[in-house]
């Protein structure tokens, strides 16, 4: 038994050295209170990094709630810009708020986006008895008469749920996005209830919000807004394969301070890739309803830059920002 433990220790130590050596002072900021999505990201990714040996000590989690992530963002930019042992939980809400200038004038280029390794896929849903059988049916109905369809979503007007159908319609060549009717309610369950009850014609939200309703046969998902069909829900086509090139997911990922070295950035990127490829992370995704979505390093930074630019332009069109 002692020999086995020594072998495990040696393997873990070698693996940690391969990924940049000791990380005993590493910290992950969750920009919200305990129990939320950002807290989940820090705790699960940090735990797996330690369990698989890419860091040699547990990663400390610090909850820093405030301003929808803005307090943590300000702290990183102003106080810890060169801290190479710091990672910060982020999601699509982070990029949306940056695009809409919700962080008091701070901009996305003040940090470096590290990667996303899982996502809650966006969906467009109608009631089971809806006349709209496909995404094209819904889009064509809106193009013919914008007032004929009202969407319900769990975010406020201008939030991510609101933007999802607008992106699809833009891909269809529809330009009058202000004419699209949207009602923001208190969460995805309320949005589905509005649609099932016939008060709205469609729901825009996330996969995790509709699973129970799909299994109960109460709704029909017209599209999932991912690059590929979601495991376990292979009968739901993507928007892409239906001719609308939109990927809109509530990604789970990290950013790091903008002033760290390229070497430190790549070190964290390799650690995150190792988590994404681990059996432990596959189990965590399955247990928490996340779909595979892996973009790490420069590819992720470029993707986020594009998302922010599109979100900013769309937010101006609908009057969320000037």
PyMOL commands that set and color helices and strands:
alter all, ss='L'
color gray80, all
select helices_A, chain A and resi 2-18+37-51+67-79+92-99+108-110+135-144+146-148+160-171+177-179+188-196+207-215+240-242+262-276+279-288+298-317
alter helices_A, ss='H'
color red, helices_A
select strands_A, chain A and resi 27-30+60-63+86-91+111-127+150-153+181-184+202-206+219-224+249-257+295-296
alter strands_A, ss='S'
color yellow, strands_A
deselect
rebuild
show_as cartoon
